[in-house]
Amino acid sequence: MKVEVKLHAQLRKFAPKKGQDHITLDVAEGIPVKDLVKIIGVPIEKAKLIIINGKRGEASDKLPAGAVVDLFPPIAGG
């Protein structure tokens, strides 16, 4: 199944091509987010905020076909 991954902020450095922020991957149906993140090469502790199809998700959530996953690094402000 195909899923789209959007890498935000510092996580873009894990994209296969420099400057790329969207990745489309063919993965096994029902793959958990943590396995998808591993395939991309992002350390799971760096993906602090996971959004799946516009809703907050967890690393253990299984992805539906056609999912859009947004990955955000830790966010700090001052």
C-alpha positions as CSV (number, residue, x, y, z in Angstrom):
1,M,0.0,0.0,0.0
2,K,1.1,3.6,-0.6
3,V,1.6,6.1,2.2
4,E,2.7,9.7,2.1
5,V,5.1,11.0,4.7
6,K,5.7,14.7,5.4
7,L,8.9,15.5,7.2
8,H,8.9,18.8,9.1
9,A,11.7,21.1,10.3
10,Q,14.9,19.2,11.2
11,L,13.5,15.9,10.2
12,R,13.8,16.9,6.5
13,K,17.5,15.9,6.7
14,F,16.3,12.3,6.7
15,A,14.6,12.6,3.3
16,P,16.2,10.6,0.5
17,K,16.8,13.7,-1.5
18,K,18.2,17.0,-0.1
19,G,15.4,19.5,0.4
20,Q,12.6,17.0,0.0
21,D,9.9,17.1,2.6
22,H,7.3,14.7,1.1
23,I,8.0,11.0,0.6
24,T,5.7,8.4,-0.9
25,L,6.4,4.9,0.1
26,D,5.1,1.4,-0.8
27,V,4.8,-0.5,2.5
28,A,3.0,-3.5,4.0
29,E,-0.6,-3.0,4.8
30,G,-1.2,-2.1,8.5
31,I,2.4,-1.2,9.2
32,P,2.9,0.6,12.5
33,V,4.2,4.1,12.4
34,K,7.3,3.1,14.3
35,D,8.3,0.7,11.5
36,L,7.6,3.3,8.9
37,V,9.8,5.8,10.7
38,K,12.6,3.1,10.9
39,I,12.4,2.6,7.1
40,I,12.9,6.3,6.5
41,G,15.8,6.3,9.0
42,V,14.3,8.8,11.5
43,P,15.1,7.8,15.1
44,I,11.7,7.3,16.8
45,E,12.6,9.6,19.7
46,K,13.1,12.4,17.1
47,A,9.5,12.1,15.8
48,K,7.8,13.6,18.9
49,L,4.6,14.6,17.2
50,I,2.9,12.2,14.8
51,I,-0.2,13.2,12.8
52,I,-2.0,10.5,10.8
53,N,-4.6,11.8,8.3
54,G,-4.9,15.1,10.3
55,K,-5.3,13.5,13.7
56,R,-2.7,12.9,16.5
57,G,-1.2,9.5,16.4
58,E,1.2,7.3,18.3
59,A,4.2,5.3,17.2
60,S,2.3,2.0,17.7
61,D,-0.7,3.0,15.5
62,K,-1.2,0.9,12.4
63,L,-1.5,2.8,9.1
64,P,-4.5,2.6,6.8
65,A,-3.9,2.5,3.0
66,G,-3.3,5.9,1.6
67,A,-2.4,7.4,4.9
68,V,-0.7,10.8,5.1
69,V,1.7,10.9,8.0
70,D,3.2,14.2,9.3
71,L,6.3,13.8,11.5
72,F,7.5,16.7,13.7
73,P,10.6,17.0,15.9
74,P,10.4,18.1,19.5
75,I,9.1,21.7,19.6
76,A,10.4,24.2,22.2
77,G,9.7,27.8,22.6
78,G,10.6,30.7,24.8
